[in-house]
């Protein structure tokens, strides 16, 4: 009986559901933005490359 009650509690527990939904939505928006605006993704990549090169030159 206790085992059945524990299983029912686990099935009714929805505490992490919102976080998963928001993560899926953010991933979908990121993929859609990359597909619709490929120029933006290229410029973002260039910005990150410049930042990485500045950081590596400052480190050395």
Secondary structure, 3 states (H helix, E strand, C coil): CHHHHHHHHHHHCCCCHHHHHHHHHHHHHHHHHHHHCHHHHHHHHHHHHHHHHHHHHHHC
